[in-house]
Structures are given as structure tokens and as C-alpha cells.
Amino acid sequence: MKQVSLLQDLTLFLKVSEVLGTFPALFGFYSTQREQTDGKRAKRLFNLRKTVTN
């Protein structure tokens, strides 16, 4: 029963934050940060692969 109330709290929080406009901003910030780190990791792997093949 506790999980159900937690889920309700989460949906309520999402609704409230959506209305306030904070959630999209936070999510956008998080996704851009993550893309940057993923890009760096991909570059590092690519460079590593290049050095291994040469």
C-alpha cells in the first residue's frame, strides 16, 4: 500500500512542478548535462579505438 501512495505523491509532484514550469527546466538541464558527458565518453572511446587499430 505504501508504493501506491508514493506513486500518487510523485504524480502530484510532477503535476505541480509542471504547472510551475520547474520540471521541464530541470529535465532540460539534466539532459544537456548528460549529453555532454556521453559525448565526451564517446569521443574517448573513439580515440581509444583509433589508437588500438593503428
C-alpha positions as CSV (number, residue, x, y, z in Angstrom):
1,M,0.0,0.0,0.0
2,K,2.9,2.3,0.6
3,Q,4.1,2.2,-3.0
4,V,0.7,3.3,-4.2
5,S,0.8,6.4,-2.0
6,L,4.4,7.1,-3.1
7,L,3.3,6.9,-6.8
8,Q,0.4,9.3,-6.1
9,D,2.8,11.7,-4.4
10,L,5.1,11.5,-7.4
11,T,2.4,12.2,-9.9
12,L,1.1,15.0,-7.7
13,F,4.6,16.4,-7.6
14,L,5.0,16.2,-11.3
15,K,1.7,17.9,-11.9
16,V,2.5,20.7,-9.5
17,S,6.0,21.2,-10.9
18,E,4.7,21.0,-14.4
19,V,2.3,23.8,-13.6
20,L,5.2,25.8,-12.0
21,G,7.4,25.1,-15.0
22,T,10.3,23.9,-12.9
23,F,10.3,20.2,-14.0
24,P,10.8,20.9,-17.7
25,A,13.7,23.3,-16.9
26,L,15.3,20.8,-14.5
27,F,14.9,17.9,-17.0
28,G,16.3,20.0,-19.8
29,F,19.3,20.9,-17.7
30,Y,19.8,17.3,-16.7
31,S,19.5,16.0,-20.3
32,T,22.0,18.6,-21.7
33,Q,24.5,17.7,-18.9
34,R,24.1,14.1,-19.7
35,E,24.5,14.6,-23.4
36,Q,27.8,16.4,-22.8
37,T,29.2,13.7,-20.6
38,D,28.0,11.0,-23.0
39,G,29.7,12.9,-25.9
40,K,33.0,13.1,-24.0
41,R,32.8,9.4,-23.2
42,A,32.0,8.5,-26.9
43,K,35.0,10.6,-28.1
44,R,37.3,9.0,-25.6
45,L,36.2,5.5,-26.7
46,F,36.6,6.5,-30.4
47,N,40.1,7.9,-29.8
48,L,41.0,4.7,-27.9
49,R,39.7,2.5,-30.7
50,K,41.7,4.6,-33.2
51,T,45.0,4.2,-31.2
52,V,44.4,0.4,-30.8
53,T,43.9,-0.2,-34.5
54,N,46.9,1.9,-35.6
